């Protein structure tokens, strides 16, 4: 989607930063993003409905943004220094999926702001399922599928929801209406909205990527059919 199109612009902006790392192993940045992302989850999960809690939400938004910066720098550092590896790519995707699920579950499980861990786990499931379709398409056909509700889209919305909820509380906007059915047990604040959108976005991404991958893989099977096992049964 739109945010994926900003990748080249981001790489141009980040190049001076990457150049300062020298020959640093990109995996250092990849691993550093994990504790930063976990800290963000802890902040939102434990944030009370108070001025302190609002500041914790703003801190969580900042940490997720910082985690995403690290996530964007590791790959560029690998390319810039000639340290691209299959392990680096695998590690990056694995930790991305872990943090994606952790953030949405932490937000939904926050007793003060959303209070529906079941919805959070469902949203995490569909989020990972949508991401899986992209990586599986790459494994089978060699082409990465970025269609649908991307990680960049979801993360930017998450950061915005955390920041807006914290700001709303601090400026006195503290009462929200109930969400429409079947989510009418939830308060309609930015955090509950981003959990619902993440779940629905994951479902949408699954079907979009499945459909696109089906077309591409069927075409590839016709152009480059796989070797078929020989029938060794004696006549």
C-alpha positions in Angstrom: 0.0 0.0 0.0 1.0 3.7 0.2 3.5 3.4 3.0 5.4 0.7 1.2 6.1 3.2 -1.6 8.0 5.4 0.8 10.8 2.7 1.2 13.2 4.3 -1.3 12.7 7.7 0.2 13.4 6.3 3.7 16.6 4.6 2.4 17.9 7.8 1.0 17.3 9.6 4.3 18.8 6.8 6.4 22.0 6.4 4.3 24.0 8.9 6.2 23.1 7.1 9.5 23.9 3.7 8.1 27.3 4.9 6.9 28.2 5.8 10.5 27.9 2.1 11.6 30.9 1.0 9.6 31.1 -2.8 9.5 28.7 -3.4 12.4 26.9 -6.7 12.1 23.3 -5.9 11.0 22.1 -8.6 13.4 23.0 -6.3 16.3 20.3 -3.8 15.2 17.9 -6.7 14.5 18.3 -8.0 18.0 18.2 -4.6 19.6 14.7 -4.0 18.1 13.4 -6.9 20.2 13.9 -5.5 23.8 12.8 -2.1 22.6 9.6 -3.6 21.2 9.0 -5.7 24.3 9.4 -2.6 26.5 6.7 -0.8 24.4 4.3 -3.8 25.0 4.9 -3.6 28.8 4.2 0.1 28.9 0.9 -0.1 27.1 -0.2 -3.3 28.9 0.4 -1.8 32.4 -0.7 1.8 31.6 -3.5 2.9 34.0 -6.2 5.4 33.0 -4.5 8.4 34.4 -2.1 11.2 33.4 0.8 8.7 34.1 -0.9 6.1 32.0 -1.3 8.6 29.1 2.4 9.4 29.3 3.2 5.6 29.3 1.1 5.3 26.1 3.2 8.1 24.5 6.3 6.3 25.6 5.1 3.1 24.0 4.4 4.9 20.8 8.0 6.3 20.8 9.5 2.9 21.5 7.6 1.2 18.7 8.7 4.0 16.4 12.3 3.5 17.5 12.0 -0.3 17.0 10.8 0.3 13.5 13.7 2.6 12.8 16.1 -0.2 13.9 14.1 -2.6 11.8 14.6 -0.4 8.8 18.3 0.2 9.3 19.4 -3.4 9.7 18.5 -4.4 6.1 20.0 -1.3 4.7 23.2 -1.7 6.7 23.5 -5.3 5.4 23.1 -4.1 1.8 25.4 -1.1 2.2 28.2 -3.2 3.8 27.8 -6.4 1.7 26.6 -8.4 4.7 23.3 -9.7 3.2 22.6 -13.2 4.4 19.8 -15.7 4.5 20.1 -15.9 8.2 19.7 -12.2 8.6 16.6 -12.2 6.5 15.1 -15.1 8.4 15.9 -13.5 11.8 14.5 -10.2 10.7 11.2 -11.7 9.6 10.9 -13.9 12.7 11.4 -11.0 15.1 9.0 -8.8 13.1 6.2 -11.4 13.4 6.9 -11.8 17.2 6.6 -8.0 17.8 3.6 -7.6 15.5 1.7 -10.2 17.6 3.0 -8.9 20.9 1.9 -5.3 20.3 -1.6 -6.0 19.3 -2.1 -8.5 22.2 -0.6 -6.1 24.7 -3.0 -3.3 23.5 -6.1 -5.5 23.6 -5.1 -7.0 27.0 -4.7 -3.6 28.6 -7.3 -3.6 31.3 -7.6 0.1 31.4 -7.9 1.0 27.7 -9.3 -2.0 25.9 -9.7 -5.1 28.1 -10.3 -7.9 25.6 -7.3 -10.2 25.4 -9.4 -12.7 23.3 -9.9 -10.1 20.6 -6.2 -9.3 20.8 -5.2 -12.9 20.2 -7.6 -13.2 17.3 -6.2 -10.0 15.8 -2.6 -11.3 16.3 -3.6 -14.6 14.6 -5.0 -12.9 11.5 -2.1 -10.5 11.5 0.4 -13.3 11.4 -1.7 -15.2 8.9 -1.6 -12.3 6.5 2.1 -11.9 6.9 2.6 -15.7 6.4 1.0 -15.5 3.0 3.7 -13.1 1.8 6.6 -15.1 3.1 5.1 -18.4 1.9 4.6 -17.0 -1.6 8.3 -16.0 -1.6 9.3 -19.5 -0.5 7.3 -21.2 -3.2 7.6 -18.8 -6.2 10.6 -16.6 -5.2 8.6 -13.4 -5.3 7.6 -11.5 -2.2 3.9 -10.4 -2.0 3.3 -7.1 -0.3 -0.3 -6.6 -1.3 -3.0 -5.9 1.3 -2.6 -4.3 4.7 1.1 -4.1 5.1 3.2 -4.2 8.3 4.2 -0.6 7.7 0.5 0.5 7.5 -0.4 -1.4 10.6 2.5 -0.1 12.6 2.0 3.5 11.7 -1.7 3.2 12.7 -0.6 1.6 16.0 1.8 4.4 16.8 -0.8 7.0 15.9 -3.5 5.2 18.1 -1.2 5.1 21.1 -0.1 8.7 20.7 -3.7 10.0 20.1 -5.1 8.1 23.1 -2.4 9.5 25.3 -2.9 13.0 24.0 -6.7 12.8 24.2 -6.5 11.9 27.9 -4.0 14.7 28.7 -6.2 17.4 27.0 -9.4 16.1 28.7 -11.0 14.0 26.0 -11.6 11.0 28.2 -15.1 9.7 27.4 -15.8 7.6 24.3 -18.9 6.0 23.0 -19.3 2.2 22.7 -18.1 0.5 19.5 -20.8 -0.9 17.2 -21.9 -4.5 17.4 -20.3 -7.1 17.6 -17.7 -5.0 19.5 -20.2 -3.0 21.6 -18.6 -4.3 24.8 -15.6 -2.1 23.9 -15.0 1.6 24.4 -14.6 3.2 20.9 -11.1 4.8 21.5 -8.2 4.8 19.1 -6.6 1.7 20.7 -9.7 -0.5 20.4 -10.1 0.7 16.8 -6.5 -0.3 15.9 -7.0 -3.8 17.4 -10.2 -4.3 15.3 -8.5 -2.8 12.2 -5.5 -5.0 12.6 -7.6 -8.2 12.8 -9.8 -7.2 9.8 -6.7 -6.0 7.9 -5.0 -9.4 8.5 -8.1 -11.2 7.1 -8.2 -8.9 4.1 -4.4 -9.4 3.5 -4.7 -13.2 3.7 -7.4 -13.3 1.0 -5.7 -10.7 -1.2 -2.3 -12.4 -1.0 -3.7 -15.9 -1.4 -5.5 -14.9 -4.5 -2.5 -13.2 -6.0 -0.1 -16.0 -5.1 -2.5 -18.6 -6.6 -2.4 -16.8 -9.9 1.4 -16.4 -9.9 2.1 -19.9 -8.7 -0.2 -21.5 -11.3 1.4 -19.5 -14.0 4.9 -20.6 -12.8 3.8 -24.2 -12.7 2.8 -23.9 -16.4 6.1 -22.2 -17.4 8.4 -24.3 -15.2 6.6 -27.5 -14.2 8.1 -29.5 -11.4 9.8 -32.8 -12.1 7.3 -35.6 -11.4 8.3 -38.8 -9.6 8.8 -41.8 -11.8 6.5 -44.8 -11.5 8.8 -47.6 -10.3 6.1 -50.3 -10.3 7.0 -53.2 -12.5 4.5 -53.9 -15.3 
